[in-house]
Amino acid sequence: MTLSSFFRTLFLMAILTAVPVSARTAQEFSGANTAGPVEQVDPNAIRILLSPEIETTLVAQMAGSIVALNASLGKAVSKGSPLVSFDCREGDAKLSMAEAEFASARETLAAKKQLRQLEAAGDLEVALAAAAANRAKAAVGLSRAQLSQCTVAAPFSGRIVKIYVKPYQGVSSGMPLVEMVNDGPLKIRLNVPSKLLRSLHIGTDFEVDIYETGKTYPARVTAINARVDAVAQTIELEAAIVGQPGELLAGMTGIARIKPGP
């Protein structure tokens, strides 16, 4: 056998050996991609979020130092309960000064009126004294309004869900202090495909599965938005869980199953 024939024979053997391996590898690769069950996605399942009826973030109306913080996570508070108190000694002093100036202005006005009756003062002097008294009265009102901002009270009954500050911390005007939600019934927020509009109306019943509790609850549509999102082709809905079970909390998530109508 010549050298060229020997190499040609080796080349043919290599090809014949590689073909089954390649075919087997392709089969194994294909099998790896197709092995196992395929998860079925429910086309009627829609993500939902439980939201409180009222939620708000209370902010500081003045700059100052916090002297009392009556808030803790999850704490139940009633309407009007003081949550944050500021050091207002300066405000108290300003109010006292304004009240003293107002008292002086009233005495001056009364004296000018008596002098006017005796024709010892003119109308202009009386008018200027009256204006000074009004300015002093307004200053008292301003000081009292500023003092009313020294205590931040709960605007409604509910629970504390977030605290942004600490006791004795200095804050600036507009800085967030605490966040709270009301104790009222929770509402379901969801965006459904706009094609379901023809089968939805106020009062439509459906079911929701809440991930955190692992339970299914009956729900009912309470509000339908007046505008469709043209890009996402969805419309926003609000609903209420029938009965409002006590284990549900704001922020829980789950899925709703709304079947299209005929």
MARFI-147137 format. One line per 2 residues: number of its first residue (from 1); their letters; for each residue x, y, z of N, C-alpha, C. Coordinates in Angstrom, 1 decimal. Atoms other than C-alpha are relative to their C-alpha. Layout:
% MARFI-147137
NUM	A	X,Y,Z,X,Y,Z,X,Y,Z ~ ...
This chain:
% MARFI-147137
1	MT	0.9,-1.2,0.0,0.0,0.0,0.0,0.9,1.2,0.0 ~ -0.8,-1.2,0.1,1.3,3.4,-1.0,-0.3,0.9,1.2
3	LS	0.2,-0.9,-1.1,1.6,6.2,1.5,-1.3,0.8,-0.2 ~ 1.2,-0.8,0.2,-1.2,8.2,-0.2,-1.2,-0.8,0.2
5	SF	1.1,0.9,-0.3,-3.5,5.2,-0.1,-0.3,-0.1,1.5 ~ 0.1,0.2,-1.5,-2.8,4.8,3.6,-0.8,1.2,0.6
7	FR	0.6,-1.2,-0.5,-3.8,8.4,4.4,-1.5,0.2,-0.4 ~ 1.4,-0.1,0.5,-6.9,8.2,2.2,-0.9,-1.0,0.8
9	TL	0.7,1.0,-0.8,-8.0,5.1,4.1,-0.3,0.6,1.4 ~ 0.3,-0.6,-1.3,-7.6,6.9,7.5,-1.0,1.1,0.0
11	FL	1.0,-1.1,0.1,-9.6,9.9,6.3,-1.4,-0.6,-0.1 ~ 1.3,0.5,0.2,-12.5,7.7,5.2,-0.5,-0.6,1.3
13	MA	0.4,0.6,-1.3,-12.5,5.8,8.6,-0.4,1.1,1.0 ~ 0.4,-1.1,-1.0,-12.6,9.1,10.5,-1.3,0.6,-0.3
15	IL	1.3,-0.5,0.4,-15.6,10.3,8.5,-1.1,-1.0,0.5 ~ 1.0,1.0,-0.4,-17.5,7.0,9.1,-0.2,-0.1,1.5
17	TA	0.1,0.1,-1.5,-16.7,7.1,12.8,-0.8,1.3,0.5 ~ 0.5,-1.3,-0.5,-17.8,10.8,13.2,-1.5,0.1,-0.2
19	VP	1.5,-0.1,0.4,-21.3,10.4,11.5,-0.9,-0.5,1.1 ~ 0.9,0.4,-1.0,-22.9,8.3,14.2,0.1,0.8,1.3
21	VS	-0.2,-0.8,-1.2,-21.4,10.4,17.0,-0.8,1.3,-0.2 ~ 0.7,-1.3,0.3,-22.7,13.6,15.4,-1.5,-0.2,0.1
23	AR	1.4,0.2,0.0,-26.1,12.1,14.9,-0.5,-0.2,1.4 ~ 0.4,0.3,-1.4,-26.2,10.8,18.5,0.0,1.3,0.8
25	TA	-0.1,-1.3,-0.7,-25.1,14.2,19.8,-1.1,0.9,-0.3 ~ 1.2,-0.9,0.4,-27.8,16.0,17.9,-1.3,-0.5,0.6
27	QE	1.2,0.5,-0.6,-30.4,13.6,19.2,0.0,0.3,1.5 ~ 0.0,-0.3,-1.4,-29.2,14.1,22.8,-0.3,1.4,0.3
29	FS	0.3,-1.5,-0.2,-29.2,17.9,22.4,-1.4,0.3,-0.2 ~ 1.5,-0.3,0.3,-32.7,17.8,20.9,-0.8,-0.5,1.2
31	GA	0.7,0.6,-1.1,-33.8,15.5,23.7,0.1,0.9,1.3 ~ -0.1,-0.9,-1.2,-32.4,17.9,26.4,-0.9,1.2,-0.1
33	NT	0.9,-1.2,0.1,-34.4,20.8,25.0,-1.5,-0.4,0.1 ~ 1.5,0.4,0.0,-37.7,18.8,24.8,-0.3,-0.8,1.2
35	AG	0.3,0.8,-1.2,-37.3,16.8,28.0,-0.8,0.8,1.1 ~ 0.7,-0.7,-1.2,-39.6,17.6,31.0,-1.3,0.6,-0.4
37	PV	1.3,-0.5,0.3,-43.1,18.9,31.2,0.0,1.5,-0.3 ~ 0.1,-1.4,0.4,-44.0,22.2,29.6,-1.1,0.7,0.9
39	EQ	0.9,-0.7,-0.9,-45.6,24.7,32.1,-1.0,0.7,-0.8 ~ 1.1,-0.6,0.7,-49.0,25.8,31.0,-0.4,1.3,0.7
41	VD	0.3,-1.3,-0.5,-49.8,29.5,31.4,-1.5,0.3,-0.1 ~ 1.4,-0.3,0.1,-53.3,30.4,32.3,-0.2,1.4,-0.7
43	PN	0.2,-1.3,0.7,-54.4,33.1,29.8,-0.9,0.9,0.7 ~ 1.0,-0.9,-0.8,-57.1,34.4,32.2,0.6,0.5,1.3
45	AI	-0.6,-0.5,-1.3,-54.6,35.0,35.1,0.6,1.4,-0.2 ~ -0.4,-1.4,0.0,-54.0,38.7,35.8,0.6,0.4,1.3
47	RI	-0.6,-0.4,-1.3,-51.6,40.1,38.4,-0.8,1.1,0.7 ~ 0.7,-1.0,-0.8,-53.2,42.1,41.2,0.8,0.5,1.1
49	LL	-0.7,-0.6,-1.2,-52.1,44.3,44.1,-1.1,0.5,1.0 ~ 0.9,-0.5,-1.1,-53.9,44.9,47.4,0.5,1.4,0.5
51	SP	-0.4,-1.3,-0.4,-53.9,48.6,48.2,-1.0,0.6,1.1 ~ 0.9,-0.6,-0.9,-55.3,50.6,51.1,-0.9,1.1,-0.6
53	EI	0.9,-1.0,0.6,-58.2,52.9,50.5,0.6,1.4,0.1 ~ -0.7,-1.3,-0.2,-56.2,55.9,51.9,1.4,-0.3,0.5
55	ET	-1.4,0.0,-0.4,-52.4,56.2,52.2,0.6,1.3,-0.2 ~ -0.6,-1.3,0.1,-50.3,59.2,52.8,1.3,0.1,0.7
57	TL	-1.3,-0.3,-0.6,-46.9,60.5,53.7,-0.1,1.3,0.7 ~ 0.0,-1.2,-0.8,-46.8,63.1,56.5,1.4,0.7,-0.1
59	VA	-1.3,-0.7,0.1,-44.1,65.8,56.0,0.0,1.1,1.0 ~ -0.2,-1.0,-0.9,-42.7,68.4,58.2,-0.4,1.4,-0.6
61	QM	0.5,-1.3,0.5,-44.4,71.8,57.8,1.0,1.1,0.5 ~ -0.9,-1.0,-0.5,-41.5,73.6,59.5,1.4,-0.7,0.2
63	AG	-1.4,0.5,-0.3,-37.7,73.3,60.1,0.1,0.0,1.5 ~ -0.3,0.1,-1.4,-36.7,72.2,63.6,0.5,-1.3,0.4
65	SI	-0.6,1.2,-0.7,-35.6,69.5,66.0,-1.2,-0.8,0.6 ~ 1.0,0.9,-0.6,-37.8,66.5,66.9,0.2,-0.3,1.4
67	VA	-0.2,0.2,-1.4,-38.4,66.2,70.6,-0.8,-1.3,0.4 ~ 0.8,1.2,-0.3,-41.0,63.3,70.5,-0.4,-0.6,-1.2
69	LN	0.4,0.8,1.1,-41.7,60.5,68.1,-0.9,-1.1,0.5 ~ 0.9,1.0,-0.5,-44.8,58.6,68.9,-0.5,-0.9,-1.1
71	AS	0.3,0.8,1.1,-44.7,56.2,66.0,0.9,-1.2,0.0 ~ -0.7,1.2,0.2,-43.6,52.6,65.4,-0.6,-0.8,-1.1
73	LG	0.5,0.7,1.1,-44.0,50.2,62.6,-1.2,-0.9,0.4 ~ 1.2,0.7,-0.3,-47.5,48.7,62.5,-0.8,0.5,1.1
75	KA	0.8,-0.5,-1.1,-48.7,50.8,65.3,-1.4,0.6,-0.4 ~ 1.3,-0.6,0.3,-52.4,51.6,65.3,-0.2,1.3,0.6
77	VS	0.2,-1.4,-0.5,-53.2,55.3,65.7,-1.4,0.4,-0.3 ~ 1.3,-0.6,0.2,-56.5,57.2,66.0,0.2,1.4,-0.6
79	KG	0.0,-1.3,0.6,-57.4,60.3,64.2,0.3,1.1,1.0 ~ -0.4,-1.1,-0.9,-55.8,63.4,65.8,1.1,-0.4,1.0
81	SP	-1.1,0.4,-0.9,-53.2,61.4,67.7,1.3,0.7,-0.4 ~ -1.3,-0.6,0.4,-49.8,63.3,67.9,1.0,-1.1,-0.3
83	LV	-1.0,1.0,0.4,-47.2,61.4,66.0,1.5,0.6,0.1 ~ -1.3,-0.6,0.0,-44.2,63.9,65.8,-0.2,1.4,0.7
85	SF	0.0,-1.3,-0.7,-43.5,66.9,68.1,1.3,0.7,-0.2 ~ -1.3,-0.7,0.2,-40.9,69.6,67.4,0.2,0.9,1.2
87	DC	-0.4,-0.9,-1.0,-39.0,71.9,69.8,-0.5,1.4,-0.5 ~ 0.6,-1.2,0.4,-41.1,75.1,69.6,0.2,1.1,1.0
89	RE	-0.2,-1.1,-1.0,-39.7,77.3,72.4,0.2,1.3,-0.7 ~ -0.2,-1.2,0.7,-38.7,79.9,69.8,-1.4,0.5,-0.5
91	GD	1.3,-0.4,0.5,-42.2,79.9,68.4,-0.9,0.5,1.2 ~ 0.7,-0.5,-1.2,-43.7,80.3,71.9,0.4,1.4,0.3
93	AK	-0.5,-1.4,-0.3,-41.5,83.4,72.4,-0.5,1.0,-1.0 ~ 0.5,-0.9,1.0,-42.5,84.9,69.1,-1.5,0.2,0.2
95	LS	1.4,-0.3,-0.3,-46.2,84.4,70.0,-0.2,0.9,1.1 ~ 0.2,-0.9,-1.1,-45.8,86.1,73.3,0.4,1.4,-0.4
97	MA	-0.4,-1.3,0.5,-44.0,89.0,71.6,-1.1,0.6,-0.9 ~ 1.1,-0.5,0.9,-46.8,89.3,69.0,-1.2,0.4,0.8
99	EA	1.2,-0.3,-0.8,-49.5,89.2,71.6,0.2,1.3,0.8 ~ -0.3,-1.3,-0.7,-47.7,92.0,73.5,-0.1,1.2,-0.9
101	EF	0.1,-1.1,1.0,-47.4,94.1,70.4,-1.5,0.3,-0.4 ~ 1.4,-0.1,0.4,-51.1,93.5,69.6,-0.7,0.8,1.2
103	AS	0.6,-0.7,-1.2,-52.1,94.6,73.2,0.4,1.5,-0.1 ~ -0.5,-1.4,0.0,-50.0,97.8,72.8,-0.7,0.7,-1.1
105	AR	0.6,-0.6,1.1,-51.5,98.5,69.4,-1.5,0.3,0.3 ~ 1.4,-0.3,-0.3,-55.1,98.2,70.7,-0.1,1.2,1.0
107	ET	0.0,-1.1,-0.9,-54.3,100.6,73.6,0.2,1.3,-0.7 ~ -0.2,-1.2,0.8,-52.9,103.1,71.1,-1.2,0.4,-0.8
109	LA	1.2,-0.3,0.8,-55.9,102.8,68.9,-1.1,0.6,0.9 ~ 1.1,-0.5,-0.9,-58.3,103.3,71.9,0.3,1.5,0.4
111	AK	-0.4,-1.4,-0.3,-56.3,106.4,72.9,-0.2,1.0,-1.1 ~ 0.2,-0.8,1.2,-56.4,107.8,69.4,-1.5,0.3,-0.2
113	KQ	1.4,-0.2,0.1,-60.1,107.4,69.3,-0.6,1.0,1.0 ~ 0.4,-0.9,-1.1,-60.6,109.2,72.6,0.5,1.5,-0.4
115	LR	-0.5,-1.4,0.4,-58.4,112.1,71.3,-0.7,0.5,-1.1 ~ 0.8,-0.5,1.2,-60.4,112.2,68.1,-1.3,0.6,0.5
117	QL	1.3,-0.5,-0.6,-63.6,112.7,70.2,0.3,1.4,0.6 ~ -0.4,-1.3,-0.6,-61.8,115.6,71.9,0.6,0.9,-1.0
119	EA	-0.5,-0.7,1.1,-60.7,116.8,68.5,1.5,0.4,0.2 ~ -1.4,-0.2,-0.3,-57.1,116.4,69.7,0.8,-0.9,-1.0
121	AG	-0.6,0.8,1.0,-56.3,113.9,66.9,-0.8,0.0,-1.2 ~ 0.7,0.0,1.2,-57.2,113.7,63.3,-0.4,-1.4,-0.5
123	DL	0.4,1.3,0.6,-58.8,111.0,61.2,1.2,-0.9,-0.5 ~ -1.1,0.8,0.5,-55.5,110.0,59.7,0.7,-0.7,1.1
125	EV	-0.6,0.6,-1.1,-54.0,109.3,63.1,-0.7,-1.2,0.5 ~ 0.8,1.1,-0.4,-56.9,107.1,64.0,0.1,-1.2,-1.0
127	AL	-0.1,1.1,1.0,-56.7,105.2,60.7,1.4,-0.7,0.1 ~ -1.4,0.7,-0.1,-52.9,104.6,61.1,0.0,-0.9,1.3
129	AA	0.0,0.8,-1.3,-53.5,103.4,64.7,-0.8,-1.3,-0.3 ~ 0.8,1.2,0.3,-56.2,101.0,63.4,0.8,-1.0,-0.9
131	AA	-0.8,0.9,0.8,-53.9,99.7,60.7,1.1,-0.7,0.8 ~ -1.0,0.6,-0.8,-51.2,99.1,63.2,-0.5,-1.1,0.9
133	AN	0.7,1.0,-0.8,-53.6,97.2,65.4,-0.3,-1.3,-0.8 ~ 0.3,1.1,0.9,-54.7,95.0,62.5,1.3,-0.8,-0.4
135	RA	-1.2,0.7,0.3,-51.1,94.2,61.6,0.5,-0.8,1.2 ~ -0.3,0.7,-1.2,-50.4,93.2,65.2,-0.9,-1.2,0.2
137	KA	0.9,1.1,-0.1,-53.5,91.0,65.2,0.4,-1.1,-1.0 ~ -0.4,1.0,1.0,-52.4,89.3,62.0,1.3,-0.7,0.4
139	AV	-1.3,0.6,-0.5,-48.9,88.7,63.5,-0.3,-1.1,1.1 ~ 0.4,1.0,-1.0,-50.6,86.9,66.4,-0.5,-1.2,-0.7
141	GL	0.5,1.2,0.7,-52.5,84.7,64.0,1.1,-0.8,-0.7 ~ -1.1,0.7,0.6,-49.4,83.9,62.1,0.9,-0.8,1.0
143	SR	-0.8,0.8,-1.0,-47.5,82.9,65.2,-0.7,-1.2,0.5 ~ 0.7,1.1,-0.4,-50.3,80.7,66.3,-0.1,-1.1,-1.1
145	AQ	-0.1,1.0,1.1,-50.4,79.0,62.9,1.3,-0.7,-0.1 ~ -1.3,0.6,0.0,-46.7,78.4,63.0,0.1,-1.0,1.2
147	LS	0.0,0.9,-1.1,-47.1,76.9,66.5,-0.8,-1.3,-0.2 ~ 0.8,1.2,0.2,-49.8,74.5,65.3,0.7,-1.0,-0.8
149	QC	-0.8,0.9,0.8,-47.2,73.0,63.0,1.1,-0.7,0.8 ~ -1.0,0.6,-0.8,-45.1,72.0,65.9,-0.3,-1.5,0.4
151	TV	0.4,1.4,-0.2,-47.1,68.8,66.3,-0.7,-0.5,-1.2 ~ 0.6,0.6,1.2,-47.9,66.5,63.4,-0.9,-1.1,0.5
153	AA	1.0,0.9,-0.5,-51.1,64.6,64.1,-0.5,-0.9,-1.1 ~ 0.6,0.9,1.0,-52.7,61.6,62.4,-1.2,0.6,-0.7
155	PF	1.1,-0.5,0.6,-55.1,62.8,59.8,-1.2,-0.9,-0.1 ~ 1.1,1.0,0.0,-57.2,59.6,60.0,0.5,-1.2,0.8
157	SG	-0.4,1.2,-0.8,-57.3,56.4,62.0,0.6,-1.0,-1.0 ~ -0.7,1.0,0.9,-54.9,53.8,60.6,1.2,-0.6,0.7
159	RI	-1.2,0.6,-0.5,-51.5,52.2,61.0,1.2,0.6,-0.7 ~ -1.3,-0.5,0.5,-47.9,53.3,60.6,0.7,-1.1,-0.8
161	VK	-0.6,1.0,0.9,-46.2,51.6,57.7,1.5,0.3,-0.3 ~ -1.4,-0.3,0.3,-42.9,53.5,57.4,0.3,1.3,0.8
163	IY	-0.4,-1.1,-0.8,-40.9,55.9,59.6,1.3,0.5,-0.7 ~ -1.1,-0.6,0.7,-38.4,58.3,58.0,1.0,0.7,0.9
165	VK	-0.8,-0.8,-0.9,-37.0,60.1,61.0,0.3,-0.7,1.4 ~ -0.3,0.5,-1.3,-35.6,59.5,64.5,-0.1,1.1,1.0
167	PY	0.1,-1.1,-1.0,-36.0,61.3,67.8,1.2,0.9,0.1 ~ -1.0,-1.0,-0.1,-34.0,64.5,68.3,0.7,0.3,-1.3
169	QG	-0.6,-0.3,1.3,-33.2,64.6,64.6,-0.5,1.4,-0.5 ~ 0.4,-1.2,0.6,-33.2,67.9,62.9,-0.5,-0.2,-1.4
171	VS	0.6,0.2,1.3,-35.4,68.2,59.8,-0.2,1.3,-0.6 ~ 0.3,-1.2,0.8,-36.1,70.7,57.1,-1.5,0.0,-0.4
173	SG	1.4,-0.1,0.4,-39.5,71.9,55.9,-0.2,-0.9,-1.2 ~ 0.3,0.9,1.1,-41.1,69.4,53.5,0.6,-1.4,0.1
175	MP	-0.7,1.3,-0.2,-39.0,66.4,54.8,-1.1,-1.0,0.4 ~ 1.0,1.0,-0.4,-41.1,63.2,55.0,0.3,-0.5,1.4
177	LV	-0.1,0.4,-1.4,-41.7,62.0,58.6,-0.5,-1.4,0.1 ~ 0.5,1.3,-0.1,-44.0,59.0,58.6,-1.0,-0.3,-1.1
179	EM	1.0,0.4,1.0,-46.2,57.0,56.2,-1.0,-0.8,0.7 ~ 1.0,0.8,-0.6,-49.5,55.6,57.2,-1.1,-0.3,-1.0
181	VN	1.2,0.5,0.7,-52.5,53.7,55.8,-1.2,0.0,0.9 ~ 1.2,0.1,-0.8,-56.1,53.7,56.9,-0.4,-1.4,0.4
183	DG	0.5,1.3,-0.4,-57.9,50.9,58.6,-1.2,-0.5,-0.8 ~ 1.2,0.4,0.8,-60.6,50.7,56.0,0.2,-1.2,-0.8
185	PL	-0.1,1.2,0.9,-61.3,47.9,53.5,1.1,0.2,-1.0 ~ -1.0,0.0,1.0,-58.5,47.1,51.1,-0.7,0.0,-1.4
187	KI	0.5,0.1,1.4,-59.0,47.5,47.3,1.0,-0.7,-0.8 ~ -0.8,0.7,1.0,-57.7,45.4,44.5,0.2,0.9,-1.2
189	RL	-0.3,-0.8,1.2,-55.9,47.2,41.7,0.6,-1.0,-1.1 ~ -0.4,0.9,1.0,-55.4,45.4,38.4,-0.2,0.7,-1.4
191	NV	0.2,-0.5,1.3,-55.0,46.1,34.7,-0.3,-1.2,-0.9 ~ 0.5,1.1,0.8,-57.0,43.8,32.4,0.1,0.3,-1.5
193	PS	0.0,-0.3,1.5,-56.8,43.4,28.6,-1.3,0.7,-0.4 ~ 1.2,-0.8,0.4,-59.2,45.9,27.0,-1.0,-0.9,-0.7
195	KL	1.0,0.8,0.7,-60.8,43.1,25.0,-1.1,-0.6,1.0 ~ 1.0,0.5,-1.0,-62.5,42.0,28.3,-1.1,1.0,0.4
197	LR	0.9,-1.1,-0.4,-64.4,45.3,28.6,-1.5,-0.4,-0.3 ~ 1.4,0.4,0.3,-67.5,43.8,26.9,-0.6,-0.9,1.0
199	SL	0.5,0.9,-1.0,-67.8,41.3,29.7,0.1,0.5,1.4 ~ -0.2,-0.6,-1.3,-67.0,43.6,32.6,-0.9,1.1,0.3
201	HI	0.9,-1.1,-0.4,-69.2,46.0,34.5,0.1,0.1,1.5 ~ 0.0,-0.2,-1.4,-69.5,47.4,38.0,-0.9,-1.1,0.6
203	GT	0.7,1.1,-0.7,-70.5,44.4,40.2,0.4,-1.4,-0.6 ~ -0.4,1.3,0.5,-68.9,41.7,38.1,0.8,-0.8,1.0
205	DF	-0.7,0.8,-1.0,-67.7,38.8,40.3,1.1,-0.8,-0.6 ~ -1.2,0.9,0.4,-64.4,36.9,40.0,0.7,-0.4,1.2
207	EV	-0.7,0.5,-1.1,-61.9,35.2,42.1,1.5,0.4,0.0 ~ -1.4,-0.3,-0.1,-58.4,36.1,43.3,0.8,-1.0,0.9
209	DI	-0.9,0.8,-0.8,-55.5,34.0,44.6,1.1,0.8,0.5 ~ -1.0,-0.8,-0.6,-53.3,35.7,47.1,1.2,-0.9,0.3
211	YE	-1.2,0.7,-0.1,-49.7,34.5,47.1,0.3,-0.2,1.5 ~ -0.4,0.1,-1.4,-49.0,35.3,50.8,-0.8,-0.9,0.9
213	TG	0.8,0.9,-0.8,-51.9,33.4,52.2,-0.3,-1.3,-0.6 ~ 0.2,1.3,0.7,-52.2,30.7,49.6,-1.5,-0.3,-0.1
215	KT	1.4,0.2,0.0,-56.0,31.2,49.6,-0.6,0.7,-1.2 ~ 0.8,-0.6,1.0,-58.7,32.0,47.1,-1.1,0.8,0.6
217	YP	1.0,-0.9,-0.6,-61.1,34.9,47.8,-0.9,0.5,-1.1 ~ 1.0,-0.6,1.0,-64.3,36.1,46.0,0.2,1.5,0.0
219	AR	-0.2,-1.5,0.2,-64.0,39.7,44.6,-1.1,0.5,-0.9 ~ 1.1,-0.7,0.8,-66.3,42.2,42.9,0.6,1.3,-0.5
221	VT	-0.4,-1.2,0.7,-65.5,45.0,40.4,-0.7,1.2,0.6 ~ 0.6,-1.2,-0.6,-66.1,48.4,42.0,0.2,1.3,-0.8
223	AI	-0.3,-1.2,0.8,-64.6,50.9,39.5,0.7,-0.5,-1.3 ~ -0.6,0.2,1.3,-63.6,50.9,35.8,0.5,1.3,-0.5
225	NA	-0.5,-1.2,0.5,-61.3,53.5,34.4,-0.7,0.5,-1.3 ~ 0.7,-0.6,1.2,-62.7,55.8,31.7,0.9,0.1,-1.2
227	RV	-0.9,0.0,1.1,-59.6,55.4,29.5,0.8,-1.3,-0.2 ~ -0.8,1.2,0.3,-57.9,52.5,27.8,1.5,0.4,-0.3
229	DA	-1.4,-0.2,0.4,-54.1,52.4,27.6,0.2,-0.5,-1.4 ~ 0.0,0.4,1.4,-53.7,52.4,23.9,1.3,-0.8,-0.4
231	VA	-1.2,0.7,0.3,-50.1,51.1,24.0,0.0,-1.4,0.5 ~ 0.1,1.3,-0.6,-50.6,48.2,26.4,-1.3,-0.7,-0.3
233	QT	1.3,0.5,0.3,-54.2,47.7,25.3,-0.6,-0.7,1.3 ~ 0.6,0.4,-1.2,-55.3,47.4,28.9,-0.8,1.1,0.6
235	IE	0.8,-1.0,-0.7,-57.7,49.2,31.2,0.1,-0.3,1.5 ~ -0.2,0.2,-1.5,-57.3,49.7,35.0,-1.4,-0.2,0.7
237	LE	1.2,0.3,-0.8,-59.9,48.3,37.4,0.3,0.1,1.4 ~ -0.1,0.1,-1.5,-60.5,48.5,41.1,-1.1,-1.0,0.4
239	AA	1.0,0.9,-0.5,-62.3,45.8,43.0,0.1,-0.2,1.5 ~ 0.0,0.2,-1.5,-63.1,44.8,46.6,-0.2,-1.5,0.2
241	IV	0.1,1.4,-0.4,-62.7,41.4,48.3,-1.3,-0.1,0.8 ~ 1.3,0.2,-0.7,-66.1,40.2,49.5,0.3,-0.5,1.4
243	GQ	-0.2,0.4,-1.4,-66.1,40.0,53.3,1.2,0.6,0.7 ~ -1.2,-0.6,-0.6,-62.6,41.6,53.8,0.6,-0.8,1.1
245	PG	-0.6,0.8,-1.1,-60.8,38.8,55.7,1.1,0.7,0.7 ~ -1.0,-0.7,-0.8,-58.6,40.0,58.5,1.4,-0.3,-0.2
247	EL	-1.4,0.3,0.2,-55.5,38.2,57.4,0.7,0.8,-1.2 ~ -0.5,-0.7,1.2,-55.1,40.4,54.3,0.6,1.3,0.4
249	LA	-0.7,-1.3,-0.3,-52.6,43.3,54.4,0.2,0.7,-1.3 ~ -0.3,-0.8,1.2,-51.9,46.1,52.0,1.4,-0.4,-0.5
251	GM	-1.3,0.4,0.7,-49.1,45.3,49.5,0.0,-1.5,-0.4 ~ 0.0,1.4,0.5,-50.0,41.6,49.1,-0.4,-0.1,-1.4
253	TG	0.2,0.2,1.4,-50.1,40.3,45.6,-0.6,-1.3,-0.3 ~ 0.6,1.2,0.4,-51.7,37.6,43.6,-0.5,0.0,-1.4
255	IA	0.5,0.0,1.3,-53.6,36.8,40.5,-1.5,-0.1,0.0 ~ 1.5,0.0,0.2,-57.2,37.3,39.3,-0.3,-0.8,-1.2
257	RI	0.4,0.8,1.2,-59.0,35.0,36.9,-1.3,0.5,-0.4 ~ 1.2,-0.6,0.6,-61.5,36.8,34.8,-0.2,-0.6,-1.4
259	KP	0.3,0.7,1.3,-63.1,34.7,32.1,-0.7,0.9,-0.9 ~ 0.7,-0.9,1.0,-64.1,36.5,28.9,-1.4,-0.5,-0.2
261	GP	1.4,0.4,0.3,-67.8,36.6,28.2,-0.2,-0.6,-1.3 ~ 0.3,0.6,1.3,-69.5,35.0,25.3,0.0,1.0,-1.1
